[in-house]
């Protein structure tokens, strides 16, 4: 069996699947049930001075039959007494000593950090996660993303925590910045053992057009919240990879953002994540999803003949390049499988209205569209809109041109292939 154990910044767990700090980790009873289903670790819902949350607090985007593809919350940190939280942390570690319990923290002053760190470690925390990312409610009080958006403040508070902590410290980064790298480097400079990202994205999920009120409604008002769920995964992957490929950044990463299944988790691992945190999909489908995630990851490792999760970490990072380093002579064209094509012509409509006008109606009764390969630029829009998986594929063709990069050969007219569609 492949080795699924994970070690993220010195925090060990039976597998790389962690629950993110959120409603699914609000109590010890919840986390113990999650561990029973197979979760390797859990990041406790953020502790600080308990607050009063609002009602309602969640919103979602429903797109073409998919419910909750994008999710929004305006919930804040724990609303339960700290004494209760610490007692439950101790109970969880007593019954599940092999599982990772990471305590998320958010307070203001250095003395408050010192006290809550000591209490977290005394309760049995395997690690701490500093919530520098919450984009609503707490940032207006000078915490959350108000810290995460200022590298100097990030570094200073991280150094406070490292002064008092005897367990690994992860800094949870906010995506509400133009470039993630300076913020990761600030955490590194402050002494963090690792980072986790991304936290939620500042957003308004929608408007009730009948009531003319922003969602989710709290009486007759609402506010911006944190956007998460499957829709944010591309943003999260970009930021994780951006840190992982930067030579100055040397910390382990716990990847977060839109993980719905084992394939999504593998993407984060291949782009540099030592552990993967999940929240929204658990809220929508429950703790049991981890069982399929574990099984899928095991099968993937066996298929790829890889002995451990650790061997996968960062394997795809070298493929992340600048646009100018891409091979402009690499060429593909669309191929339509006549055996599986249903003749819906969605590919043709998309190609003519949104791409390069190279797909045409069948000339016989087959209803299989015809691809004009001389005009096809290999954009793969047709493959994306096709309702039959595998019916349209992008096939590499040998165009007789030698490899060239934009920086070396732009405009010389010698090595780059002529632009398709030029007349």
N, C-alpha and C positions, 0 to 999 in steps of 0.2 A: 504494500500500500504506500502511496506517496505520503510524504511528511507534510501535514497541513499546519503544523505549529507555526506561530508567528512571533517575531520579536521586533517590536516597534519602539525604538528609543530606549530599549532596556525593559519594556513592559512585555512580558511573555503571556501568550494565550494559546489555547488548544487549536485554534484556527484563526484566520485573519478577519473574521466577521465580527464586528463590534456594533452594538446599538449606539447611535449617536445621542448626545445630550438633548433630551426632548421629552414630550409626554410619555413615550414608551419606557422611559427610565425614571419616572417620577417617584417610584417607591420600591422598597425592598421586595415586596411580594411580587411585583411585576418582573423585576430583574431575575428573581429566582425561577419564575415560570419560563422566562426567556432562556436561561441557562439550561433548564430541563429539555428544551427543544433543540439545543445545540449551539447557541450563540457563544462565541469564544470570549467576548468581553462586553462591557457596557460602560458608557460614560454617563455618570449620574447627572440627572437634570440639575442645571446650574444652581449652586448654593450661594447665598449672600444674605443680606437683610431681607427676610420674607416680604413679599408684596401682595397686593390684592389684584388678581387678574380680572379681565373683563368678560362679558358675555353679550354677544357671541364673539368668537375669536378665530375661526377658521374660514377660509374661502378656497375655491378651486375653479380651474378651467376645465370645461367639458368640451372636447374637440372631436367631432365626427365619431361619436359613440364611445370615445375613451373618457372615462370618468377619472378626474384627478390627475391628468397628465401634467398639469401645473398646479401647485398648491401654495397657499399663502396663510401665514399665521400672524396674529398680533398678541400672542401670549408672551408673557415675560418669564422671569426666573421662578424658582420655587415659591409656592404660597403656603408651604408647610413649615412648622417650627424646625429650627436647626437641630435641636435636641432629638427630635423624632428622626430626622434624616440620618444623623450620625449613629443613632442606635440601630437603625436598619442597615446601614453600611456594615457595621460590625457583625450583624447577624448574617448578612449575605456572605461575607468572607469566611465566617465560621463554617457555613454549610457548603461553600463552593471555593475552597482554597486554591484550586488550580485555574480558576477563571479570573480574568483581569477585571478589576473594578477601578475605573479612573474617575476621579471626582472633578467635575467642572466647577470653577469658582469665578465670582465676580464681586469685588468690593472696591472701596475707594482708597482709603488711607493705608500707609505702610503698616501701621499697627493693626488695622483690620486684617490685612493680608497675613501678618505674622500669626494672629490668633486663629484664623480659619484654616490656615495651612496646618498648624499643630493639631487642631481638632480632627482634620481630615486624615492625617497620617496616623494619629492615635486610634482612629476608628478602623484602620486597616487598608487605606487606599494604596493601590499598587502604583498609582501615578496621579498627576494633577493635569487638568486641562484649563488653561486660562482663557476665559471667554472674552476675546477682544473683537467679537464680530457681530453681536446682536444689533440689527439695524433699526430698532424701534423701541421706544419706551425708555430703555436704559441709556441709550446714547444721549438723550436729552438731559440726562442726569450726570453726564461726563464719564460714563462707562461704556462697555460694549464697543461698538464700532467707532465711538469717539476716541477711544484708545487705539484701536486697530488702524485707523487712518492716519495716525501720527507716528512715524517710525521712532522718533526720539522718546515719545511717551511709552510706546511698546517696549523699547529697549530698557527704559528705566524701571518699569514695573516688573518686567521679566527678571531683571537683576535683583529686585527686592525678593521675589519669590525664590529664586535660586539661593539666595542668602539663607533662607529659612527652611527650604525643603530638603529632605533626605531621600526622596523618591523622584523618579523621572518627571520632568515638566514638559508638557506640550503647549505650544501657543496656538490657539485657534484663530486663524486669520480671516479677515473680512474680504469679500470679493468686491466691495464697494470702493474700489480704487482703480486708478488708470493702469498701474503696473504692479503686479504682485511681488516682484523680486525684491525691491527695497524693503518691503515689510517682512519678508522671510529673512532677509539678511539682518534686519534690526533684531528679530527674535534670536537669531544665532549670536549676534554680538552681545545680547543681554545674557547669554549663557543657557538658552533653552536646549533641552535634549532632543527636541523634535518639534514639528509643527503639524497641525491638522487643518485641512481646508477642503471645501470652502464652507463658510457659514452662509446664511441666507442672504438673498439679494433684495435690497430695498425696492419695494414695489407697491402698486395698487392693482389688485387682482381683477377688479371690474366694478361696474356701476349697475345697480338695480334701476333699469330705465323706467319702470312704472312708478316707483317711489322717488326716483331721482336722488338716490343716496348711495355713496360708495359702500362696497361690500368688504368684509362682513360688517353688518350694522350693529352698533351699540346704541340702542335707542334710535335717535335720528341722526347720529354722527358716525364717523369712522376715521381711520387714519392709515398711513402707509404701514405695510408689514414686511415680513421676510418671505421671499419667493423661494420655493424649493420644489422637489419632485423631479420626475423624469425629464422635464423640459430644461432643467438647468445643467444636466450632465455635460453637454458640450463645453459650457463655460468652466465647469469644475475641472474637466480633463485638461483644458488649455492652461489653466493656472497651475495645476499640479505639474504638468509637463514643463511649464515655463520655469518653475523652480528647479525641477530635477535636472534640467539640461544646463543650468547656469553653473559654470565651474567654481564660482565663489561660494555657492551654497552647498553645504556638506551635511545637512541634518536629515534624519529619517522623516518620512511623511506618512501621515494617516489621511487617506483620501476620503472625501465626503462629497456627495452631491448627485442625486438622481439615480442611485443604484437600485435597480428593480429585480435583478436576477444575477446568476453567477457570471454570465458573460460580461455584464457591466462591471462587476467586481474585478474580473481579470483585466479589463481595460485599464482600470486604475492601477493595478499591480504592475502591469507592463510599462506604465508611464511613471513608475517610481514609488508607489505606495506600499509600505510594509504591512499596513492594516487598512481595512475598508469599513467605514461607518455607514450605517443605514438608519433612516428615520421614517420618511414619508411612506415608503412602501409598506412598512410594518403597521403604520397607522391605518392604511387602507386595506391590508390583507392579513395582518396578524403575525405573531412570532414564528409560525410554522414555516414561513417562506425560507428560513435558514436551512431547513432539511434538504430542500431542492438545491440550494446554493452549495452546500457541502458536497452533495452527490455530484453535482455538475462540475465543481472544481476538481474533485478526485478523478472523474472521468477524463477531463481535459488534460490533467497532468499525465495520466497514463497514456493517453493518445499521443501526446507530444514527447513521451519518454523523458519526462522531467521528474526528478526525485523529490523535489520540495518546492514549496511556495517561495521560499527565499531565493531560489534559483531564477524565478521569473521576474523578480523586482527590477524594474528599469530596463527590461530587455528591449522595449520598443523606443526608448528615449533617443538612441542614435539616429532614428529615422526622422526625427523632428528637425527640419532644416529651414533656412530662410527661403523665401519664394525665389530669390535670384539664383539659388543653388539647384533648383529643379531642372531636370533634363527636358529642354524644350523640343527635343526630337523624339521623345517617347510618344507613341501614337496608338490609340485604340479606336475601334469602330464598334457600333452596336450590331449584334447578331440576334435575330428573333427565331426562336425554336418553333417551327410550324406545327409540331406535334402537341405543344401545350398552349399555343396562342388561342385565345377565345374570340378574337376579332372584335374587341371592344373599341379599338382605335383611340384609346386614351393616350397612347404614346404619340400618335400622329398629331392630335390636338395640341399636346404639350410641346412637341417639337416645332410645330408651325407657329404657335402663338407665343411660346416662351423660350425658344432655343434657336435652331439653325436651319429649319425648313428642309430636312433631308429625309423625312419619312413620308411615304405616299400610299394611297389606297392600293389594295390588291388589284391585279389586272384579270383575275379569274374569280371563280366562286369560292375560293378558299378563305377569303377575308383576312388573309395574313398580310399585314402591311409590308411594303418594300422599303428597304433602306438604301439610299443612294450613298454608297460608301465613299465616293469621291468628294461628297460634301459633308459627310459626318465628321464632326470634330471630337467625338468621344466624350461629350460633356456628361453623359449618363443620366440626363433628366428622364429619358424614356424608361430606363431601368427603375428609377425611383417611383414613377407613377403607375407602372404596370401592376395590376392586381394579382398576377400569377407569379409566385416566387420562382425564380430561376428561368423564366421564359425568355427574358432579355438579358444578355450578358455583354460585357465590354471585353472585346478580344484584341489583344495586342497584335499589331501588324508591323512588318518590316518595310519601312519606307525608303530604305537605301541611304538615309542620311546618317552621318556620324554624330556621336553625342556632343552636345554643346551646352554651355551655361549662358545665362543672360549676361552676366558680367563680362565674359570673355568674348562673346560673339555677337552681341546685339547689333543688328543693322548692317553686318558686313556683307550679307547676301551670298555668303559662300557655304557656310556650314549649316545654318538654320534652314529647315524645310520651308517652302513657300506657304503662305497663309492660305488655308482652305477657303474656298468660296470666293477667292479673288478672281476677277474676270478682266 
